[in-house]
Amino acid sequence: MFTLSMVYSIYRTAVEQPWAYFDTFARAWEFSLGGILALLLPYLRFTKAMGVILGWIGLAIICLTGILLPVSTVFPGYAALLPTGGVIMIIIAAENGSRFGVEKLLGSKPFQAFGSISYGFYLWHWPLLIFYYAKTGANNMTFIPGLAIMISAAILAYISVRMMEKPVRKMSVRTSKKKLIFTLALFLFTVMGSNTAWGYYVHQKGEETYAIADYPGARELSEGITPAEGKAPAPSPALVKEDLPSFYDQADCFSNMEDDRVTKCSMGDTKDPEHTIALVGGSHSGHWFPALEELSDDLHLKIDIYNKDACRFSADDFDGALNGSCMEWNRTVVEMLKKDPPDLVFTTANVGIGDTVPKGYLDQWKKLEGVTEIFAVRDNPAMEGDPVACVEQNGIEACSPKRSDVLSPEAPWERLDPQPSNVTFADLSGSFCQDGTCPPVVGNVYVYRDYHHISTLYSKTLAGPLKEPLREALK
């Protein structure tokens, strides 16, 4: 059990750490390690001096784990052997007790009292910490707020353990059946009721329509439409981060980070199209899909989607930044495009603030010379931190970086000599930046859903600026 779970934990942590953190089987080895210790403990005998040393080293390991390791990115995996090993050393030391052993400290009344509320403390400290960050906009924790959070978590843990946990745990199934059923039903109703209410709120917000006069988005810059005053930015902060392009709703329309299989799905005008556009790349290509979808009826476009998470349409791996499955995906995509050529391949021309077109992009496009045309759009600016949270806390102006900080002064392709023969470049940075700054809200619409991805609603309003360069490329 230990071996299987540990091997799986190391693998899952390496490929998808956030998922591994909550994966029960990636954690099962921690419990089996305790079982192994229970079987071996009667045979582990040390001198008192050795027990003292072992115990204090174990405590030091536990205390230093958070300092020595980047625990938010490497756990569980083999890194979790460090703190669990520290625990084992303490337990072994306690079984070989001595006058100066660590068990004298950890077994004292204050530590036992805190131990009785420790899980409640663990549960309470997290929302307090997150609410503090959300309210203040701070990026790190200083001593006084940190101490206040710890004290507050301890008080709340004590109250909740005394008033909720202990009374419920003391209820007997045999003698307090009705009371137990009522209590569990009350908890269940609270959880389900809050979830249902939140789901209804999100659904209602998702059904909202946004009048152009109130929420022109990019049309404010491209068409001079003045947005209505007094309107909160749309979509609501509760929705904007999860409002992905619609093709993400279909599992066969994109590949995840580790999947080298190429998926292809067709959307837009699939019945009688005049042109076929292949949208190729990762999320920075994919977030242009809402704009293309808006144009699909007008320009009679069929949109073939070749999308892979955390991947770029490139023959180069950017010094290991793109994984092996991405490179295999790229090789397969080129072959598929050669076999079934679209009229145009829509992709990105550069990466973020980069002032050059990457060689891997040029090499990939060259493979399609004589096969199809490339439409390469300049990558959008990236914000500093969470733009939605920043706007809520500080206002739009305070969250608008200088254009020179997030975009190169000249278009990346201007340095190319010669220019690739089968590529049309498009620079829509004028739809993101104005008067030397790049605001996170334009025309009452959030430009970004996170620090570097365009929101779906804003992408739809980019259809206007995109239309003419795209039409010219299709000609």
N, C-alpha and C positions, 0 to 999 in steps of 0.2 A: 504493500500500500504506500509506504513511504517512498520507495524508489519510483514507482509509476507516477505518483503525484508530483514528486520533485522534478522529474524529467519534463513532465507536462508544464509545470509551473515555470521552469527556465525557458522553455520554448514560447509559451504564451506571453510571458513578460517581455521577451525580446521582440515579438511581432506586434503585440497589441496590449501594452502595459495597463492602460486604464481599465480595459475589460478584465485582465488577469487579476487586478486588485480586488474585484468583486466576484471572482469565479471561485465557487466553493471547492471544486476539485483541485484548483491551483493552490488552495490553502489546506487541503486535507492532510498533507504531510506534516503540518505543524501539530495536528492532533495525534497523528501516528507516532511522531517523535516523542510525545509525552507517554504514549503507550509503551514504546521501546524502553524509555527511562524507567517506567514502573516495573518492567520485567527485570531490568538489570540492577536496579537500585540496591537490593539486598546484598549484591556481590561487590558493590563499590565501596571499599573501605580505605580511608586515608588517615594519616596521622592528624592530630589536632592542628598542628602548624600548617600542614598542607591544606586542611579544610578552611582555615582562616584566609590563606592566600587565595584559594580558589573562589571563595564567596565574594571577597571584595573586588577581585578582578571581574567576576560576573556582574556585579552591580555597576562597576565602571563602564563595562561594555554596553550595558543597557542605557546608561545616562549619556554616553558619547555617541550612540548610534545616529541620532538625528544631526549631530555636528559633523561626523565623519562621512556620512553617506547622503546622497541626494535622494532621500526616501520617497519623495513624491513621484519619482520617475523610474526607480529601479526595483521597487517592491511589487510582488512578493519575491519570486525567483530565488536564486541562491543567496542574494543579499540578506534575506530574512533569516538565514542561518545565524547571522551575527547576534541579534537580540535574543532569539530563541536559545542559542548556545549560552548566552549570559544567564538566562533563566535556569537552564539545566545546571550550570555551575553553582548557582545559589542553592538550588534544591539539594544537590549532592553535598554541599558544604553544611547545610542545615541538618542533614542526616548524620553528619560527622561533627556535631556541634562542639563549640568550645566557648570559653569565657569572652573572647574578643571576636567571635565570629559575626558575620553580617546578619545572621538570624536574630541577634540581640537587638539590632536597630530595627530591622523590618518586622520583627515580632512584637515590638513595643506597642503600647495602647494607642498612641497617636497614629501610627502607621496602620494598625488594624482598623481603627475608626475610619480613616480615609479609604482603606481598602473596601470597606462595606458600601461606600458610595462611589467607588472609582468608575464603575461602568456608567452610572448616571452622570458623573463628571465628564466622561468621554463624550456622551451623547449631547450634553448641554453646551460644551465649549465650542462646538463647531458652528452652530447657527449664530452664536454670539460673535464669533470671529468674523463670519461672512457678513453679518449685518453691519459690523463695525467698518469693514472695508467698503461695503456698498454705500454707507452713509457718509464716510469721510473722504472716500476716493484715495485713501492711502495705499501705497504699494508694499509697505513693510510695517512690522510691529515694533513700536518703541516700548520702553520699560513700563511706564505708568499705565497706558491703556492695556498692555499685556497682563499686568498684575491685576488690574480691575476686572478683566475678563475672567481670569482664573478664580478670583474671589467670588465673582457673581456666579460662575459655573458651579463652584463648590456649594454655595448657599442653595441654589436651585436644585442641585443634585440631592442635597440633604432633605429638602422639603419634599421633592417628588418621591424619594425612596421611602420616607416616613409616611407620607399621606397616600401614596398610590401603590408603590411596588410591594412593600411589606404587607399591607392589609390584603392585597390580592393573593400573594403567595401563601398567606396563612389560611385562606379559605379552603375548607375541606370539600371535596367532591361528594363525600358521603353525607355530611351534615349541613352543608351550606349550598346545596345545589341551585336553588332558586336565586340566591344572592349572586352566585358565581355567573349564572347565565345572564342575569340582568347587567352585571358589570361588563362582561365580555360583549354583550349586545350594545351597550353604551359606547364602548371603545370602537366597535365596528361601525356603528352609526356615525360617530364623529369623523372617522377616517373616510368612509365612503361618501358621507355628506359633503365634506370639504373637497374631495376629488371630483364629485359630480358638479358642484358649484363652479369649481375652477374650469372643468371641461366645458361647461355651458358658456362661461364667460369667454373662453378662447374661441369657441365655435361662433359665438355672436360677433366677436371682433373679426374673425376670419371671413365672415359673410359681408362685411362692410364694403361699400363701393366708394371710390374716391373721385369726386368731381374734378375735372381738369381745372376749373376756375379756382378751386380751393387747394388742390394738390397738383400743380403742374410739373413738379419735379424738374427734370432736365429741360423741359420746355421753357422754364423761366429764362434760361440762358440761350437756348437755340431759337425760340420764337418770341421772346420778350414778354411772356405772360406773367403779369404781376400776381403773386399768390395772395390769397385772402389773409388778412391780419387776424391775429388772435387764435390761430389754429395750432394745436399741438402737432408735432411731427408725426407722420404716419409711416408705416403701421405702428401700432402701439409697441412699447418696449417688450411686452409679454409675447409678441408675435414675431417681431422682425428677425430675431436670431434664428428662429426655426422655419422661417418662410423661404424654403429652398425652391429652386426651379422645379417645375412640375414633373420633369422626366425622372427625378429622384424618387417619385412614388412608384416607379416600375422597376422591379429588381433586374429585368433584362436590359435596362438602359444604361447601366454603369457597372464598372468593376471596382472592387475594394482594393485597398493598398497591396494586399498579398496575392491577389488573383491576377495571373498573367493571361487569362482568357479574355478575348476581345468580344465585347457585346456590341450589337448594333440594333438600334430601333429607329423607326421613321415616324416623324410627327410633322405638324403643319399641314400643308395642302398635299395630302397623299393620294387624292382621287384623280386630279387632272393638273399636275404641276407643269410649269414652264421651265423651272430650273430646280436642280438638286444641289443643296449645300451640305457638305459634311462638316459637322462641328466636332473638331478633334482636339483632344488634350485632357487636362485635368479640370479642377474646379474654376480656374481662372479663364478657361475657355467656356466652361459650362455656365458660368453666371451671365453670359451674354445670350443664353437661350431665350429668356423672356422677351428680349428686344427682337430677336429673329422671329419668334412666334407671333409677335404683334404685326410683323411685316409679311407674314406668310400668305395671308389672303390677298393683300394688295399686290405683292410681287409674284404670287403663285409659286411659293417656295415649298419644296419638300425638304425637310431637315433630317438628315441621317446623323444620329448621335453616336460618336465613338468616344466614350468618356471613361477615365480611370482616375480614382482618387490619388492625390499626391503624385501626379505624373505630368510630364510635359511632353509635347510632340517634339522629340529630340533624339538625335543619334548619339548624343553624349550624355553621360550620367552626372555631369556637374560635380566632379570629384567625389562621387559616392553619395551625393544628395538624393539621387534617384535610385531606387533599389533594383535588384535583378529582375523582378517581375515586371517592373516598368519598362526596362530595356527590351525584354522579350515581347511585351505588349506592343512596343513601338515597331519592332521588326515585323510583327504580324499585321499591324494596321497598314503599313506601307504596301504589303502584298495584297491585302484586301482592297485597298484603294486603287491599285493597278488593275485588279480583276474587274472591279465595278466602279469606274471613275465617275465622280460627281462633276458638276460644272465648276464647283468652287470648294476649296477646303478653307474653312474659317478657323483660325487659331490665333495665338498671341505672338507678338513680334519681339518681345523682350521680357525681362523679369523685373518687376517692381521699378525702382529708381534707376535701374541699369541703363547706361548710356550707349550700349552696343547691342547688336543683334548677336545672340550666342552662336558660336560656330556649329554646335549640335543642331540648332534650328536650320541653319543654312544647308547643312549636309542632308538633313531630312527632306527639305524642300527640293533640293537638287535631284533626289531620287524620283521625283514626280514630274520633272521636266518632260514635256511632250505628252504627258498623261492627263494632267489637270492643272488648273490655276490655283494659286494660294492667295487668300485674303488675310493679311496679318495685321491685327489691331494692336495698337500700343497698350501695354499693361497699365492698369489703373493705379493711381497713387495709393499708398498704404498709410494708415493713421498710426498714431502712437497710443497704444492701449485700446481700451474698449470705447469706441466713439459714442455708442448709445448711452452707456452709463455716464460718460463724460458730459454729454449734453444735458442729461437729467440733473446733474449735480452743479455744473458750472456754466451752462449756456453755450450757444453755438459759437460765438466769437472766440471764447477762451479755448475752444477745442479745435480751432482751425489752424493747421500748420501752414507755414510759408510754403509757397509753391517750390521754391528753390531747395527746400529740405526734403521734398518727397518726389520731385520730378527733375530729371536732367534738363539743362537749359535748351538742348536741341534734341530733335527726334533721333532715336537710336540708329535708324537706317541712313541718316545723312552722311555717316562716315564710310558707308559701303562703296567700294570702287573695285569692280563694276557692280552695279545693282543686279540682283537676280532677275533673270528674264521672265520668270513665270509668277512673280509676286506683285500684288498690289498692297501697298502699306496704307493704313488709315490711322490718323492721330485724332482721337476724340477727347484729348485732355482738356479742351475748352469746355467740355460738359461736366468737368469735375472741379475746375479751378477758375476763379475770377478775382480780378484786382490783386493778384499776387498771393492769394491764399487759396487753400483747398478745403472748404467747409464740409463738415459731416452731414449737414442738412442743406438741401437745395430745393426751392419751391415747395417748402413744407413737407418734404419727403426725406427720410433717412437714406443717405447715399450708400451706406454700408450696413451689412448685418453683423460684421465683426471688424477687426482692424484692417482686413485686406480683401474681403469679398463684397461685391456689389449686392445690395438688397434686391430682391425680386421686383418690388414695386418700382424702384428707381430704374432698374434695367428695362422695364417696360417703357418708361418715359424716354429712354435712349433710342427708341425706334426711329424717331424723327431725325436726329443727327446722323444716325447710321444709314438711313435710307439712300441718300444720294451717292455716297462713296460705294455702297454695295451695288446699287443699280449700275454705276459706271463699270465696276469690276465685272459684273455679269454680262455687260455688252461686249 
